[in-house]
Amino acid sequence: MLNLENYKCWIDKRENLVYPQYILEEYKIPENIINILAEIGLPKKAEPFLWFLTINEGALKRLHKFYEPENEDGANEFKEEYLKKFIVLGKTSGHALCLDERLQVVYVNYMDFTEYFVNETLEELLEFILAFDNMVKKIQERYKENTDYLDCITDDDIGILKESIKNITNESLEKYEFWNESIEFLEEQIEYQ
């Protein structure tokens, strides 16, 4: 469970984004999510490769308004209906990071609109981000603060990250598509060192 005090301390050291409560209430989002988004905020940028958006950049739009798919012989209506179920929070590698209708965090591929599982809840996403950030900090403490962690990451670092994530979720990491992709990317970086 997300420790909000720890998260507040962490987010206060970063550029963070808070969102208007009246917009969040239009979506009938539970109070715990409104509290995080309207009062505490999200980081503008977080590892691995997550960028949260401002309202002007498209945050809190329904995905069909964010992507605005082109007209394609009736397929557009289907896409629009499908994309309406997502609320945009940010981006990862150009794909929209969203809350779905179950309030799970997913990313939606901008090419074919396939959805990929990120986390069960917004709180869980933030816990995973904190675990990842903790790994980055430990790597930078070993070397120099401004060191690119990707140049120095080890198998042990990745093992600690996996264990941290597993402790948060108490489940296999298999279903966490985004995080599995991120861990695979980290493992590939070791080969290039």
Phi and psi restraints in degrees (value plus and minus 20) as a CYANA .aco file:
   2 LEU   PHI     -84.1   -44.1
   2 LEU   PSI     105.6   145.6
   3 ASN   PHI    -105.0   -65.0
   3 ASN   PSI      84.1   124.1
   4 LEU   PHI     -83.1   -43.1
   4 LEU   PSI     -52.6   -12.6
   5 GLU   PHI     -84.9   -44.9
   5 GLU   PSI     -65.6   -25.6
   6 ASN   PHI     -82.0   -42.0
   6 ASN   PSI     -62.3   -22.3
   7 TYR   PHI     -84.1   -44.1
   7 TYR   PSI     -62.3   -22.3
   8 LYS   PHI     -79.9   -39.9
   8 LYS   PSI     -64.0   -24.0
   9 CYS   PHI     -81.3   -41.3
   9 CYS   PSI     -61.7   -21.7
  10 TRP   PHI     -86.9   -46.9
  10 TRP   PSI     -67.8   -27.8
  11 ILE   PHI     -88.9   -48.9
  11 ILE   PSI     -49.6    -9.6
  12 ASP   PHI     -84.6   -44.6
  12 ASP   PSI     -38.8     1.2
  13 LYS   PHI    -112.0   -72.0
  13 LYS   PSI     -14.8    25.2
  14 ARG   PHI    -148.3  -108.3
  14 ARG   PSI     145.2   185.2
  15 GLU   PHI     -91.8   -51.8
  15 GLU   PSI      99.2   139.2
  16 ASN   PHI    -143.4  -103.4
  16 ASN   PSI     140.2   180.2
  17 LEU   PHI    -138.6   -98.6
  17 LEU   PSI     110.4   150.4
  18 VAL   PHI    -135.8   -95.8
  18 VAL   PSI     133.9   173.9
  19 TYR   PHI    -140.4  -100.4
  19 TYR   PSI     128.6   168.6
  20 PRO   PHI     -81.9   -41.9
  20 PRO   PSI     108.3   148.3
  21 GLN   PHI     -81.5   -41.5
  21 GLN   PSI     -56.9   -16.9
  22 TYR   PHI     -82.9   -42.9
  22 TYR   PSI     -53.2   -13.2
  23 ILE   PHI     -90.5   -50.5
  23 ILE   PSI     -64.0   -24.0
  24 LEU   PHI     -81.1   -41.1
  24 LEU   PSI     -59.4   -19.4
  25 GLU   PHI     -86.2   -46.2
  25 GLU   PSI     -47.9    -7.9
  26 GLU   PHI     -80.9   -40.9
  26 GLU   PSI     -49.2    -9.2
  27 TYR   PHI    -107.3   -67.3
  27 TYR   PSI     -22.5    17.5
  28 LYS   PHI      35.8    75.8
  28 LYS   PSI      26.5    66.5
  29 ILE   PHI    -102.3   -62.3
  29 ILE   PSI     122.6   162.6
  30 PRO   PHI     -78.4   -38.4
  30 PRO   PSI     133.9   173.9
  31 GLU   PHI     -76.8   -36.8
  31 GLU   PSI     -58.6   -18.6
  32 ASN   PHI     -83.3   -43.3
  32 ASN   PSI     -56.1   -16.1
  33 ILE   PHI     -93.6   -53.6
  33 ILE   PSI     -61.7   -21.7
  34 ILE   PHI     -78.9   -38.9
  34 ILE   PSI     -63.3   -23.3
  35 ASN   PHI     -77.2   -37.2
  35 ASN   PSI     -66.7   -26.7
  36 ILE   PHI     -85.3   -45.3
  36 ILE   PSI     -68.6   -28.6
  37 LEU   PHI     -93.5   -53.5
  37 LEU   PSI     -56.3   -16.3
  38 ALA   PHI    -112.6   -72.6
  38 ALA   PSI     -47.8    -7.8
  39 GLU   PHI    -130.2   -90.2
  39 GLU   PSI     -61.5   -21.5
  40 ILE   PHI    -115.1   -75.1
  40 ILE   PSI     -69.4   -29.4
  41 GLY   PHI      80.9   120.9
  41 GLY   PSI     153.5   193.5
  42 LEU   PHI    -138.1   -98.1
  42 LEU   PSI     132.0   172.0
  43 PRO   PHI     -90.1   -50.1
  43 PRO   PSI     125.1   165.1
  44 LYS   PHI     -81.4   -41.4
  44 LYS   PSI     -59.8   -19.8
  45 LYS   PHI    -159.4  -119.4
  45 LYS   PSI     121.6   161.6
  46 ALA   PHI    -166.6  -126.6
  46 ALA   PSI     128.3   168.3
  47 GLU   PHI     -99.6   -59.6
  47 GLU   PSI     128.1   168.1
  48 PRO   PHI    -113.6   -73.6
  48 PRO   PSI      94.7   134.7
  49 PHE   PHI      38.7    78.7
  49 PHE   PSI      23.7    63.7
  50 LEU   PHI    -134.8   -94.8
  50 LEU   PSI     111.2   151.2
  51 TRP   PHI    -147.4  -107.4
  51 TRP   PSI      99.6   139.6
  52 PHE   PHI    -111.3   -71.3
  52 PHE   PSI     126.1   166.1
  53 LEU   PHI    -123.6   -83.6
  53 LEU   PSI     135.3   175.3
  54 THR   PHI    -102.1   -62.1
  54 THR   PSI     149.6   189.6
  55 ILE   PHI     -78.1   -38.1
  55 ILE   PSI     -63.7   -23.7
  56 ASN   PHI     -84.7   -44.7
  56 ASN   PSI     -45.9    -5.9
  57 GLU   PHI    -105.8   -65.8
  57 GLU   PSI     -27.2    12.8
  58 GLY   PHI      98.8   138.8
  58 GLY   PSI     -18.4    21.6
  59 ALA   PHI     -81.5   -41.5
  59 ALA   PSI     123.6   163.6
  60 LEU   PHI      50.6    90.6
  60 LEU   PSI     -12.4    27.6
  61 LYS   PHI     -98.9   -58.9
  61 LYS   PSI     133.1   173.1
  62 ARG   PHI     -89.7   -49.7
  62 ARG   PSI     127.3   167.3
  63 LEU   PHI     -82.7   -42.7
  63 LEU   PSI     -50.7   -10.7
  64 HIS   PHI     -86.6   -46.6
  64 HIS   PSI     -46.5    -6.5
  65 LYS   PHI    -103.2   -63.2
  65 LYS   PSI     -46.4    -6.4
  66 PHE   PHI     -95.4   -55.4
  66 PHE   PSI     -67.2   -27.2
  67 TYR   PHI    -106.5   -66.5
  67 TYR   PSI     -53.1   -13.1
  68 GLU   PHI      23.1    63.1
  68 GLU   PSI      51.7    91.7
  69 PRO   PHI     -80.3   -40.3
  69 PRO   PSI     126.4   166.4
  70 GLU   PHI     -91.7   -51.7
  70 GLU   PSI     134.7   174.7
  71 ASN   PHI     -84.7   -44.7
  71 ASN   PSI     110.3   150.3
  72 GLU   PHI    -163.9  -123.9
  72 GLU   PSI      64.9   104.9
  73 ASP   PHI      18.1    58.1
  73 ASP   PSI      35.8    75.8
  74 GLY   PHI      62.3   102.3
  74 GLY   PSI     -37.9     2.1
  75 ALA   PHI     -87.8   -47.8
  75 ALA   PSI     -44.0    -4.0
  76 ASN   PHI     -81.5   -41.5
  76 ASN   PSI     -60.5   -20.5
  77 GLU   PHI     -81.4   -41.4
  77 GLU   PSI     -63.8   -23.8
  78 PHE   PHI     -82.5   -42.5
  78 PHE   PSI     -67.5   -27.5
  79 LYS   PHI     -80.1   -40.1
  79 LYS   PSI     -63.4   -23.4
  80 GLU   PHI     -81.6   -41.6
  80 GLU   PSI     -65.5   -25.5
  81 GLU   PHI     -80.8   -40.8
  81 GLU   PSI     -65.3   -25.3
  82 TYR   PHI     -81.8   -41.8
  82 TYR   PSI     -65.7   -25.7
  83 LEU   PHI     -92.7   -52.7
  83 LEU   PSI     -38.8     1.2
  84 LYS   PHI     -83.7   -43.7
  84 LYS   PSI     -41.9    -1.9
  85 LYS   PHI     -98.6   -58.6
  85 LYS   PSI     -24.5    15.5
  86 PHE   PHI    -128.6   -88.6
  86 PHE   PSI     117.9   157.9
  87 ILE   PHI    -130.8   -90.8
  87 ILE   PSI     102.2   142.2
  88 VAL   PHI     -94.0   -54.0
  88 VAL   PSI     112.8   152.8
  89 LEU   PHI    -132.7   -92.7
  89 LEU   PSI     -57.0   -17.0
  90 GLY   PHI    -191.4  -151.4
  90 GLY   PSI    -175.0  -135.0
  91 LYS   PHI    -158.9  -118.9
  91 LYS   PSI     135.2   175.2
  92 THR   PHI    -160.9  -120.9
  92 THR   PSI      97.4   137.4
  93 SER   PHI      30.0    70.0
  93 SER   PSI      18.7    58.7
  94 GLY   PHI      67.8   107.8
  94 GLY   PSI     -34.5     5.5
  95 HIS   PHI    -106.8   -66.8
  95 HIS   PSI     128.7   168.7
  96 ALA   PHI     -96.9   -56.9
  96 ALA   PSI     109.5   149.5
  97 LEU   PHI    -115.1   -75.1
  97 LEU   PSI     103.8   143.8
  98 CYS   PHI    -159.0  -119.0
  98 CYS   PSI     143.1   183.1
  99 LEU   PHI    -114.6   -74.6
  99 LEU   PSI     114.3   154.3
 100 ASP   PHI    -113.8   -73.8
 100 ASP   PSI    -193.1  -153.1
 101 GLU   PHI     -87.0   -47.0
 101 GLU   PSI     -38.7     1.3
 102 ARG   PHI    -113.7   -73.7
 102 ARG   PSI     -16.1    23.9
 103 LEU   PHI      46.1    86.1
 103 LEU   PSI       3.8    43.8
 104 GLN   PHI    -104.0   -64.0
 104 GLN   PSI     134.4   174.4
 105 VAL   PHI    -112.4   -72.4
 105 VAL   PSI     108.1   148.1
 106 VAL   PHI    -156.7  -116.7
 106 VAL   PSI     143.8   183.8
 107 TYR   PHI    -139.3   -99.3
 107 TYR   PSI     126.7   166.7
 108 VAL   PHI    -135.3   -95.3
 108 VAL   PSI     100.6   140.6
 109 ASN   PHI     -81.3   -41.3
 109 ASN   PSI     109.0   149.0
 110 TYR   PHI     -93.8   -53.8
 110 TYR   PSI     -33.6     6.4
 111 MET   PHI    -106.8   -66.8
 111 MET   PSI     -70.1   -30.1
 112 ASP   PHI    -140.2  -100.2
 112 ASP   PSI     -16.4    23.6
 113 PHE   PHI      43.9    83.9
 113 PHE   PSI       1.6    41.6
 114 THR   PHI     -91.5   -51.5
 114 THR   PSI     118.6   158.6
 115 GLU   PHI    -119.3   -79.3
 115 GLU   PSI     123.2   163.2
 116 TYR   PHI    -145.7  -105.7
 116 TYR   PSI     116.4   156.4
 117 PHE   PHI     -92.6   -52.6
 117 PHE   PSI     113.4   153.4
 118 VAL   PHI    -130.6   -90.6
 118 VAL   PSI     -82.6   -42.6
 119 ASN   PHI    -169.3  -129.3
 119 ASN   PSI     138.0   178.0
 120 GLU   PHI     -83.9   -43.9
 120 GLU   PSI     -59.1   -19.1
 121 THR   PHI    -163.0  -123.0
 121 THR   PSI     146.6   186.6
 122 LEU   PHI     -82.9   -42.9
 122 LEU   PSI     -61.4   -21.4
 123 GLU   PHI     -79.9   -39.9
 123 GLU   PSI     -62.4   -22.4
 124 GLU   PHI     -84.3   -44.3
 124 GLU   PSI     -60.2   -20.2
 125 LEU   PHI     -76.5   -36.5
 125 LEU   PSI     -66.1   -26.1
 126 LEU   PHI     -85.8   -45.8
 126 LEU   PSI     -56.6   -16.6
 127 GLU   PHI     -83.1   -43.1
 127 GLU   PSI     -62.8   -22.8
 128 PHE   PHI     -84.1   -44.1
 128 PHE   PSI     -61.4   -21.4
 129 ILE   PHI     -80.8   -40.8
 129 ILE   PSI     -63.5   -23.5
 130 LEU   PHI     -82.9   -42.9
 130 LEU   PSI     -60.0   -20.0
 131 ALA   PHI     -83.4   -43.4
 131 ALA   PSI     -62.4   -22.4
 132 PHE   PHI     -85.1   -45.1
 132 PHE   PSI     -64.5   -24.5
 133 ASP   PHI     -82.0   -42.0
 133 ASP   PSI     -58.0   -18.0
 134 ASN   PHI     -82.2   -42.2
 134 ASN   PSI     -60.8   -20.8
 135 MET   PHI     -82.4   -42.4
 135 MET   PSI     -65.6   -25.6
 136 VAL   PHI     -80.1   -40.1
 136 VAL   PSI     -64.4   -24.4
 137 LYS   PHI     -79.7   -39.7
 137 LYS   PSI     -63.3   -23.3
 138 LYS   PHI     -83.6   -43.6
 138 LYS   PSI     -59.4   -19.4
 139 ILE   PHI     -84.6   -44.6
 139 ILE   PSI     -65.0   -25.0
 140 GLN   PHI     -88.5   -48.5
 140 GLN   PSI     -50.7   -10.7
 141 GLU   PHI     -86.8   -46.8
 141 GLU   PSI     -54.3   -14.3
 142 ARG   PHI     -87.2   -47.2
 142 ARG   PSI     -51.5   -11.5
 143 TYR   PHI    -134.4   -94.4
 143 TYR   PSI    -133.9   -93.9
 144 LYS   PHI    -141.4  -101.4
 144 LYS   PSI     130.0   170.0
 145 GLU   PHI     -75.1   -35.1
 145 GLU   PSI     -58.1   -18.1
 146 ASN   PHI    -109.6   -69.6
 146 ASN   PSI     -10.0    30.0
 147 THR   PHI     -87.0   -47.0
 147 THR   PSI     117.8   157.8
 148 ASP   PHI     -93.8   -53.8
 148 ASP   PSI      95.0   135.0
 149 TYR   PHI     -77.4   -37.4
 149 TYR   PSI     -47.4    -7.4
 150 LEU   PHI     -86.6   -46.6
 150 LEU   PSI     -44.8    -4.8
 151 ASP   PHI    -100.1   -60.1
 151 ASP   PSI     -34.2     5.8
 152 CYS   PHI    -145.8  -105.8
 152 CYS   PSI     -19.6    20.4
 153 ILE   PHI     -85.7   -45.7
 153 ILE   PSI     124.4   164.4
 154 THR   PHI    -141.5  -101.5
 154 THR   PSI     148.8   188.8
 155 ASP   PHI     -80.1   -40.1
 155 ASP   PSI     -56.0   -16.0
 156 ASP   PHI     -82.7   -42.7
 156 ASP   PSI     -61.7   -21.7
 157 ASP   PHI     -80.0   -40.0
 157 ASP   PSI     -64.8   -24.8
 158 ILE   PHI     -85.5   -45.5
 158 ILE   PSI     -59.0   -19.0
 159 GLY   PHI     -81.3   -41.3
 159 GLY   PSI     -62.1   -22.1
 160 ILE   PHI     -84.8   -44.8
 160 ILE   PSI     -61.4   -21.4
 161 LEU   PHI     -80.7   -40.7
 161 LEU   PSI     -67.6   -27.6
 162 LYS   PHI     -78.9   -38.9
 162 LYS   PSI     -62.7   -22.7
 163 GLU   PHI     -85.2   -45.2
 163 GLU   PSI     -61.3   -21.3
 164 SER   PHI     -80.8   -40.8
 164 SER   PSI     -65.1   -25.1
 165 ILE   PHI     -85.6   -45.6
 165 ILE   PSI     -61.4   -21.4
 166 LYS   PHI     -82.9   -42.9
 166 LYS   PSI     -56.6   -16.6
 167 ASN   PHI     -86.7   -46.7
 167 ASN   PSI     -50.3   -10.3
 168 ILE   PHI     -91.7   -51.7
 168 ILE   PSI     -65.5   -25.5
 169 THR   PHI    -114.3   -74.3
 169 THR   PSI     -43.9    -3.9
 170 ASN   PHI      36.6    76.6
 170 ASN   PSI       5.7    45.7
 171 GLU   PHI    -154.5  -114.5
 171 GLU   PSI     150.9   190.9
 172 SER   PHI     -86.1   -46.1
 172 SER   PSI     128.1   168.1
 173 LEU   PHI    -100.6   -60.6
 173 LEU   PSI     -22.1    17.9
 174 GLU   PHI     -71.1   -31.1
 174 GLU   PSI     -66.9   -26.9
 175 LYS   PHI     -95.4   -55.4
 175 LYS   PSI     -33.7     6.3
 176 TYR   PHI    -103.1   -63.1
 176 TYR   PSI      56.1    96.1
 177 GLU   PHI     -76.1   -36.1
 177 GLU   PSI     -67.5   -27.5
 178 PHE   PHI     -80.1   -40.1
 178 PHE   PSI     -66.0   -26.0
 179 TRP   PHI     -90.5   -50.5
 179 TRP   PSI     -55.3   -15.3
 180 ASN   PHI     -83.7   -43.7
 180 ASN   PSI     -62.3   -22.3
 181 GLU   PHI     -81.0   -41.0
 181 GLU   PSI     -62.0   -22.0
 182 SER   PHI     -85.0   -45.0
 182 SER   PSI     -62.6   -22.6
 183 ILE   PHI     -86.1   -46.1
 183 ILE   PSI     -60.8   -20.8
 184 GLU   PHI     -80.0   -40.0
 184 GLU   PSI     -60.8   -20.8
 185 PHE   PHI     -80.9   -40.9
 185 PHE   PSI     -63.9   -23.9
 186 LEU   PHI     -81.5   -41.5
 186 LEU   PSI     -63.0   -23.0
 187 GLU   PHI     -82.6   -42.6
 187 GLU   PSI     -56.8   -16.8
 188 GLU   PHI     -85.5   -45.5
 188 GLU   PSI     -53.4   -13.4
 189 GLN   PHI     -84.1   -44.1
 189 GLN   PSI     -52.5   -12.5
 190 ILE   PHI     -82.3   -42.3
 190 ILE   PSI     -57.3   -17.3
 191 GLU   PHI     -83.1   -43.1
 191 GLU   PSI     -47.3    -7.3
 192 TYR   PHI    -112.1   -72.1
 192 TYR   PSI     -21.6    18.4
